[in-house]
């Protein structure tokens, strides 16, 4: 009698578990795509015409500037910083910057290699070129380069992007030339 009750309880529990974990046709989408109705909100959010997304939406992208030669230059001597060109960061809200490179020779004077991205806007570039003033920078630095350093990497800071394009400028506070790669991983 006790065995029959025990067997009934075990079978009831097993049946309940199977009911919960068994696939249900109601939970799996089947058939062709269905029509969707769009409800318009107040006039400021009014949607007119067709709504269409062509292709996959790009959620991330990587940009890189490679093999930049950066001779020794003080962080304070902005007129001698190496100009590596402009990188476009538009369409994304955040960027993770990574700096990697190699020192050419043995470093005797410890220092750092840094990339500073300054918005490529006329008034901001003018302030930098004429007075060395840096507005709204995004920066990444490989610090503590020592005589034992041959290859180096930076931390990977995450920045909020506020402008479409940024001018990339680099300095090297060691006493040896470095070859540098800058990577920008863009996300939303």
N, C-alpha and C positions, 0 to 999 in steps of 0.2 A: 504494500500500500504506500509506504514512504517512498519507495523507488518510483512508483508510478507518478506520484506528485512531483518528485524531483525531476523526472523526465519531462513532465508537462511544463514545468517552469523553464527548464533549459530550452525546450522547443519554442516556447512563447518568446523568450528573450532572443533566440536565434532568428525567429521570424520577424521580430521587430527590427533587429539590426539589418536584415536583408531588405526590409521595406524602406529603411532610411537611406542605405547606401546604394540600392539598385538604381540604375539610370532610368530616368523618366522621359518619355517623348515630349512632355510638355515643357521641359527645360532646354531642349535642344532646338535651335532654329533650323527650320527646314524650308525648302522651296526658294523661289526667286525673291529678290529684294522687294520690299513693300513700299508703297507710297507714304510720304511723310507730309503732314500739314504744318505750315509755319504760321504761328500766331504773331501778328504785329503788335508791338507795344506803342507807347505814345509816339508822336510825330518825330521826336528826336532820335528814335530808334527804328524808324520805319524801314522796311525792307521792300524794295521794288525790283521786279525783274527776276531773272534766273539766279539761283545760287548754285555754284559749282566749284568743286575742288578738283583740280587736274593733277593727277599723279600724287605721290606720297608727299606729305608735309615734312619739310626738312627741320628736324629738331636739334641737330648739332652739325658742326662742321669744324675742320681743322685747317688752319692757315700756318704757313711756316716761311721764315726767311733764313736761308742756310748760307754757311761759309762766309760769314762776315769777319773781315780782318779788323781787329780792334787793337791799335797800338796803345802803349801806356799814355793815359791822359787823366788828369785830376778830376774828381767829381765837381770841383769848384770852377773849372775852366770850361764852361759850357760852350764857348766859341769853338773849341777843338773836339767836341763830342763827335763820334762817327754817325753820320746820317745813313741809315740803312733803307730809307724809302718809306712809303706809305702802305699801311695794311688796312684793308676794309673790314670793319667789324659790324657793319650795319645789318639789321634784320634779326639781331640776337640781343639778349638782355644781359648776359654774363660771359665772362671770358676767364679761363684758367691759363696763366702764363707759365711757361717752362723755359729755362735757359740752360743750355748744355754747350760744352766746348772743350778746347784743349789749349794748354799753354805751350808756346814755342820756346823751349829752353827751361832752365832751372830758375825758379822765382827766388830772388834774394830779398826783395821787399814785399812782405805779405800785403794782401789787399783784397779787392773784390772786383768782379765784373758785373755790370748792371745794364739793363735795358730800361729806358724810360719812354713810354708812349705818351705823346702829347697830342691833344685834339688838333686835327689839320684844319683849323679855322683861321682865317686871315688875322683877326685881332689877337688871337692866342699865340700864333706863330710870330707875329710882330713883337709882342711883349718878350717872347723868348729870345728872338734874334737881336733885338736892340738892348735889352736890359738883363737878359739871362733869367727872367722870371718864368717860373713853370706853373701853369694853371691846369687843374684837373688831370694830373698825371696818373697813369697806370704803370706800376714799376715791378720789376722782378730782379732779384740780385743773387748771384752766387758768391757767397761771402767766405772769408777765411781761406783764401788761396795762400798756401805756404810753400816752402822749398820742396816739400814732398809731393806737391800737386802736379799732376800731369793732365788728367781729365777732371772736369768739374761739372757739377749740376747745381741748380738752385732749388729752393723750396718751390711749391706751386701755388702761389696766391690766387685767389678768386676775386675778380673785380666786377663791379656793375658798369656796364657800358652806357655812356651818355651821349656819344657822338658817332657819326657814321664812319669816319676815317680818322686814323691816328698816324702821326709821323713817328717813326722808330729811331731813337737816338741811343747810342751806347757809349759807356766809358769804362776804363780799365785802370784801376788804381795800383796795379802791381808794376813791376819794372820790366816785364816781358810782354811781347805781343801775344794775343790770343786769337784763335779762330772760334767763332761763336755761331750757334744755331738757336733761333728763337722760335718757339712753338706756341700757337694760340689756339686753345680748344674752346669753341664758341657753343653756348647752350642758351636755351630759353628757360 
